[in-house]
Amino acid sequence: MRRGTSTGIRRVVRAQALLLPVAALAGVAVAGAGAGLAVAYGVLVALAVSAVLAWREQQSIGHPEWDQHRLLKVFIRVGIERLVLLLALLSLGLGVLKLAPLPLLLGLGLAQFAWLAIATGRDGR
């Protein structure tokens, strides 16, 4: 894969990053500043989890010598890393920051639709 080539995972990260201010403004417009912050945090959680996957993908692309066993270990490890990060950030947002649960989870779910859009849309080739 050429350097600078955009993968589906990187396109998802970009879509989620672009969604962040839009979702925050929509949350503020519909339900106020607290809801806007919670929606933005939910999108940010999804963005962080996707960014970990993009980082590990980039790391794997940089090592073409890795065999399928090494890549399987990376795949399993990144799944665990993403789950731990998701749980930690959700615990932080809901427990420590006391953000409203429904807007936070709506933001998280909305950001996950970027995966669906990339999977069903054209890939630009």
C-alpha positions in Angstrom: 0.0 0.0 0.0 1.4 3.4 -1.0 2.1 6.0 1.7 -0.7 8.5 1.9 -3.3 6.1 0.6 -6.5 6.4 2.6 -7.9 3.3 4.1 -11.5 2.7 5.2 -10.5 3.0 8.8 -8.8 6.4 8.2 -11.9 7.6 6.4 -14.0 6.6 9.4 -11.7 8.6 11.7 -12.0 11.6 9.5 -15.8 11.3 9.2 -16.1 11.0 13.0 -13.8 14.0 13.5 -16.0 16.1 11.1 -19.1 14.9 12.9 -17.9 16.1 16.3 -18.7 19.8 16.0 -21.9 19.1 14.1 -23.2 16.7 16.7 -22.2 19.1 19.5 -24.0 22.0 17.9 -27.1 19.9 17.2 -27.1 18.8 20.9 -26.9 22.4 22.1 -29.6 23.5 19.7 -32.0 20.6 20.7 -31.4 20.2 24.4 -28.9 22.8 25.8 -25.3 23.0 26.6 -25.2 19.9 28.9 -26.6 17.7 26.2 -24.3 19.2 23.6 -21.3 18.4 25.7 -22.5 14.9 26.3 -23.1 14.2 22.6 -19.7 15.6 21.8 -18.1 13.4 24.4 -19.9 10.4 22.9 -18.6 11.2 19.5 -15.1 11.7 21.0 -15.2 8.3 22.6 -16.0 6.7 19.3 -13.3 8.7 17.6 -10.7 7.7 20.2 -11.6 4.0 19.8 -11.4 4.3 16.0 -8.1 6.2 16.2 -6.6 3.3 18.1 -7.6 0.9 15.3 -6.2 3.4 12.7 -2.9 3.6 14.6 -2.5 -0.1 14.8 -3.4 -0.5 11.2 -0.7 2.1 10.3 1.7 0.2 12.4 0.9 -3.1 10.6 1.2 -1.5 7.2 4.7 -0.3 8.1 5.8 -3.9 8.8 5.2 -5.9 5.6 7.4 -8.6 7.0 4.9 -9.5 9.8 3.3 -12.9 9.1 -0.3 -13.9 9.7 0.4 -15.1 13.2 1.9 -11.8 14.3 -1.0 -9.9 12.6 -3.5 -12.2 14.4 -1.9 -11.2 17.7 -2.1 -7.6 16.8 -5.7 -8.0 15.9 -6.6 -9.6 19.2 -4.6 -7.1 21.2 -6.2 -4.1 19.4 -9.6 -5.5 20.1 -8.8 -5.7 23.8 -7.2 -2.2 23.8 -10.3 -0.7 22.1 -12.7 -2.4 24.6 -10.7 -1.2 27.6 -10.5 2.3 26.2 -14.2 2.3 25.5 -15.0 1.2 29.0 -12.6 3.6 30.6 -13.9 6.6 28.6 -17.5 5.7 29.2 -16.9 5.3 32.9 -15.1 8.6 33.0 -17.9 10.4 31.1 -20.8 8.8 33.0 -19.2 8.4 36.5 -16.7 11.1 37.0 -17.9 13.9 34.6 -21.6 13.0 35.3 -22.6 13.6 31.7 -26.2 12.8 30.7 -26.3 9.1 29.6 -28.8 9.3 26.7 -27.1 12.1 24.8 -23.7 10.6 25.4 -24.8 7.2 24.1 -26.6 8.9 21.2 -23.4 10.6 20.2 -21.5 7.3 20.5 -24.1 5.5 18.3 -24.2 8.3 15.8 -20.5 8.3 15.3 -20.6 4.5 14.8 -22.7 5.1 11.7 -19.5 6.4 10.0 -18.6 2.7 9.8 -21.8 1.9 8.1 -21.4 4.8 5.7 -17.9 3.6 4.7 -19.0 0.0 4.4 -21.9 0.7 2.1 -20.6 3.8 0.3 -18.2 4.1 -2.6 -14.6 3.9 -1.7 -13.4 6.6 -4.1 -11.6 4.3 -6.5 
